Amino acid sequence: MSGYSMDLRKRVLALREKGATQARIGELLGMSISTVKRYLVRYATTGNIEATVQGRMKPMLGTAELSLIEAQLETHDDWTIPKHVEAFAVQSGLYVSAMTMSRAIKRLGWTRKKRRWVRGNATHSNDGYSLT
């Protein structure tokens, strides 16, 4: 969901300067009172009402960590996920949950068949849907 346009934000400030209440501004412009309040507080504290850039979490495992996991899978294809988690923590100094390890292994295209990790079938994508 994207924020309101800069034009609409400026109209909030203009109406407030003319003496309109927060409730009236929200009613006139079709926005919630909470949004009007947030814009006015932001303007009072920072001096602008521009949209803020939303931060995103960085992935826990980068390409270096994924290559460690890949090498681990190639040399120890009989290990379970908890064993891979333990070995990865010793090797990299980074502890990850079993679910994170499972997602990483899936992202690398490996699957577990008959108690062994093997590379996934070339005719299937990593999400389990057929490519044909």
Secondary structure, DSSP 8 states (H G I E B T S, - for coil): -----HHHHHHHHHHHHTT--HHHHHHHHT--HHHHHHHHHHHHHHS------------SS-HHHHHHHHHHHHH-TT--HHHHHHHHHHHHS----HHHHHHHHHHTTEEEETTEEEE--TTB-TTS-B--
